[in-house]
Amino acid sequence: MIEWYLNFYPTSGVPPKRRIVIHLTYWIVWGLFSVLAFIAPSSMGHKLIITLFIMLQGINVYYGLTYFVFPNLFSAKRFIIGLLVLFIVYCLNYALSLEFYHLVLKYTLYTKNGNAYRYANAFTQKGLWGMFNPQNIFYELNMVLSVISLPFMIKLSRVITDYSMRVARLTKEKTDLEIDFLRTQLNPHFLLNSLNNIYSQVVSKDETAGDSIIVLSDLMKYILYNSGELLVDLDREIHFLRDYVDLERLRGNRYLKIQFSQEGAMKGYNIAPLILINYVENAFKHGGIPYGDTLLIDIDIKFIDETLYFRIENDFVDKIDSGKKNKDGGVGIINTKKRLKLLYPDRHSLIIKNDNHKFCVEIMIKLKKE
């Protein structure tokens, strides 16, 4: 029912003709119900006059408050104008009431000696000064509110719905802009680290430098054609991580020992591109040998019950320039944390451990099958 109503009368972009037809339909239907609801032994002409005046008061108060008073009252710059318009609406409503009660007495629209008839007589005797009588103010307000309560609540619900939709739309646009901005930072960051690694191979005249360039070319193709997507195949993203690890292996570091394990069927599931690569980069860039002659980097990836478990651990040693190290390597890690919060709110966990010369990152992401 609500969906049909919003399609028929959306919160914005309604053509003026349709808006006029909807409003006229409401007042005509309300007037018909009002006439049929009379139980007093009055003629049809008297019923129509009473209904007409009540309707005019409702129209005056509803449209006056909705389109002129409230838009000004809730604006600091136009607050005084809002109060002035409110007073004008009240004066017009009082004038309609005064004229109506004159007609009541003149044509005996109410039963003589009844409470309504006596109220009309007292109202007219007060004249314009009755405008400031508290009893008159609250009685007439109660009468008008009974008329405009339904359209006013509909209007209020439409305003709240429109505001909520605009807030949601702006929030989504802001999130999309943040994600795009973070993604543009990730690509140059990844490329810079990889080129630095290959440069060191070239300088040392390593024969595997050519193979490293080929692997890097494949990696850059993936980044070029997939990083702009919101989601990519999970198994392809894991394959991308393997390619990067192979690129590091080609450097021929005899002190480097890499363990890469993968478990679980990932076909049919998607993930945000380049969401894990920075932690892998960080392990190779900042890993160090605390003792012995081997730098161990252990990568363990599991996919169980639609949940991705990613764990990477590497040896490290405290360095004098650790402050500079964190500053240089911190951009990608900070961006990845932001992307996780934006893309997987309440669907991820991130644990970072740093003790006993071991740096460990554990990420859990709940994915949905596409």
N, C-alpha and C positions, 0 to 999 in steps of 0.2 A: 504494500500500500504506500509506504513511504517512498520507495523507489519510483513507483508510478507518479506520485505527486511531484517529486523532484524533476522527473523527465518532462512532465506537463508544465510545471512552473518552477524552473531552475532558479537558483539564488542570484544569478546574474545573466545578462544578455537576453532578457525577455523583451520581445518586440512591444512597443507602446500599445498597439491595438489589442494584443492578447492581454496585457496588463489591465487595460481599461475594461475589457470584457469580463475578466475574472472578478475585478472589484465590483462592477455593476451587478454581476450574477449574485455575488454574496449579499449585497444590500437588498436586492429584489427578493431573494429567498428568505432573508431575515424578516423583511417586511411582511411577506406572506405568512410566515409562521406567527409573527406578532399579531396580525389581524385574526388569524384562526384561533389564537390562544385566548382571546377575550371571552370572559364568561359573564361579564356585566351585561345587563339587558339594554345595550346601546344600539343605535342604528348603524348601518354599514358606513354611512358618511362620517359619523362621530368616530368610529373605529379607525377610519382612514386618516382623519385629522390627527388623532392621538399618535398613531403610528408614524405619520409624516414628521411631526415635531420631534418625537424621540429619535427618529432616524437622522434628522438634521443636526440634532445635538451630538449624536454619535459620530457623524461624519466630521463635524467641526472639531471635536476633541481628538478623534483618532488621527486625522490627517494633519491637524495642527501640531500635535505632540510628535508624531512620527517623522514628519518631513521638515518641520520648522523649529520646534522647541528643542528636542533632544540633540540634533546635530549641532546646535549652537551652545547648549548648556554644557556639553562635554568637550567644548573647545575653550581653552583658557582665554584666547583672544576675543571670542564672541560670546562670552558668558553673560555679559550685560544685555546683549541683544536677545539671547535666549530667554532671560527673565522678562524682558519687555514683550516678546512674542507670547510667552506664557500668560501674561496679564491680559493681552489682547484676546487670546483664545478664551480665557475665563469670562471676560466681559461680554464677548459675543455669545457664549453659552448662556450667561445669565439673561441677556436680552431675549434670547429665544425662549427661555423658561418663563420670563415675565409675560411675553406676548402669548405664549401657550396658555398660561393660567388665566389671562384675561378672556381668552376664548372659552375656557372651561366654565367660567362664571357666566359669560354672555349666553352660551348655548346649552348650558347645563350638561356638559359632557360627562361629568361625574355625578353620582347619586347625591342629591341634596342631603345635608346633615351627616354625610359620611366623613370618615377621617380624611380622605383625599380631597374632598370638596372643601373642608374646613382649612386644610393646609394651603390650598390654592387661594382661598380668601385671605388668609394671614400673609401669604407671600406677596400678593398684589398690594395689600395695605402698606407694607414696608417700602414699596417702590424701589428706587435705585439704591437707597441706603441699605436695603436688605442684602446687597452684594457683599457687605462686610459682616453679615450675621453668621457665626460659626455653624448654627444649626442648618441654615440654608446651604452653606458651602458643602458640608459633609453629606447632606441628604441628596443634593443634586449630583455630587460626585459619585455616590453609591449608585444612583440611577444610571448615570452615563457609563460607569465601569461595567455594569451588567450587560450593556449593549456592545461595548468595544473589547471585552475581555478575550473573546475568541480570535478576532482578527489581530489584536495586539499580541497575543501569544504566538500566533502564526508568524507575524512579522519578526518578533523577537527570536524565535527559533531559526528563521531564515538568516537573520543577521549573525547569530552565533555560528550557524553552519558555514556561512560564507567566510566569516573570520577564521574559523578553524581550517577551512580548505586553503585559504590564502597563506596561513601560517605553515601548514603542511607543505604547500607548494614551495614557499620561500625556503623552508628548511631543506627540502630535497634539492633545490637548486644550489643552495649553499654547500650541501654535502657533495654534490656532483662537482662543483667548482674546486672544492678542497681535494677531492680524489684526483681530478685531472691535474691539479697543481703538483700534488705529491708524485703522480706518475711521471710528469715531465722532469722532476728532480731525480727519480730513480734511474732513468736510462743513461744520462750523462755520468752519474755516479758509478754505475756498473761498467760502462765503457772505459772510464778513466782508470779504474783499477785493473781491468784486463789489459789495456794498452801498456800500463806501467810494468806488468808482469812480462809481457812479450818483449818490451824494450830491454829488460834485464837479460832475457835470453839472447837477443840480438847482440848486445854489447859483449856478452860472454862467449859469443860465437857458438851458441848451442845449435846443433843440427836439427833439433825438434822445433825450432822457431817457426819454420814453414808450416808444419802440421798444426802448431798452435794458432796460426793465422787462419787456417782452414776451419778449425773448430770454432774460433771466434766468429768467423763469418756466418757459420750455422747459428750460433747463439744470437748474433745481431739480426739475422733474418727472423728468428722467433720473436725477438723484442719488437722489431719493426712491424710485423704483421699481426701480432697478438697482444702486445701491451696496451694497445688502444681499446681493446675489448673489455667489457665489464667482467666477463667470465670466460675462462678457457677450460679445455678438458683437463681434468686432474692428472690423468696418466701422462699427458703431454707436458704438463708443468713439472712433474717429477723427472721426466726424461730430460728436460731442460737443466735441472739441477745436476743430473748425472753428467751431462755434457760439460757443465762448468767444472765439475770435479775432475773429469778427464783432462780438461785444459790445464788444471793445476798439476796433474800428474805429468804432463808433457814437459813441465819445467825441469824435471829430472832432479828434484831435490832429494838427495840420498838420506836426509834426516827426516823425511816425511813418510808417515805411514797412515793410509786412509782406509777406513772401514765404512762400507755403504751397504746397508741392508734395507730391503723393501718387502712388505707383506700386505696382502689383502687385495681383493678385486676392486679396482677403481673405475672401471668402465661405466659410463653413463653419469658420472658426477663431475661437477664443475667447481672451479675455485678462481678467486681473483688472481690475475697474472702478477708474477714477480713479488708475491707476498712473503716468500721464504728466502729468496736469494741473498738478501743482505746479511742474514745470520750465517749463511755458508761463507760468504765473502769475508765476514768479520773473523771467522775462525782461521782462515788461511792468512789473512793480513796481520792479525794481532797475536796469533798463536806463537808460543815460544817453548824452548826446551828447558824444563826445570832441572832435569838430571839425565844422565845417560846420553845417548846419541840419537834419540828418536822423538819426533814430534807426532803425537797421535791425534788424529781427528776422526771421531766416531759419529757417523750419521745413521740414525735409525728412524725409518718411516713405516708406520702401520696405519691401515685403514680398516676399522672395525665398527660395525653398526652405524654406518653413515657418519662416522667421526674420524677425522684425520688426526693422528698423533705424530708429531714431528719432534725429534730430539737430536740435538747436536752438542757434542762435548769435545773440547780441545784443551791441550796443555797450554799453560801460559806462565810467564815469569814477570814479576814486578820490575818495571823499568823506571829509570830516573825521569825520562820524558813521558811518563804515562799520561800526564795532563794533556800534552800535545797530541798523544796518540788518541785519546778519547775525543778530543776536539776534531781531529781529522777524520776519524772513522765514525763519528756520531750521527752524521746527517741521515744516512740510510736507515740506521736502526730507529731513530726517532720517527722518521717518516713511516716506517713499517708499523710501529706501534699505533700511530694515528690512523693508518689505513685499516688495521684490525678493528679499532674502536668504531670507525665509520661504517665499515662494510659488514662486520659481524658483531653488532651489539648484543650482549647477553648470549652470544653463541660461541664464545672463544675464551680461552684462558692463556696467560703468558706467565711463565715462571723462569726467572733468571737466577742462577746460582753462581757464586764466585768464591770458591774456597779450596784450600789444600792444593793450590796450583792447578785447579781444574775450573774451566769456565763452561757452564752448561746452560743451554736454552731449551725449554720444553714448551711446545705450543699445542693446544688442542682446539680444533675448529669443527663445529657441527655443521655439516654440509647437507644440502637438499638435492635429491635426484632430479635432474632436469628432463 
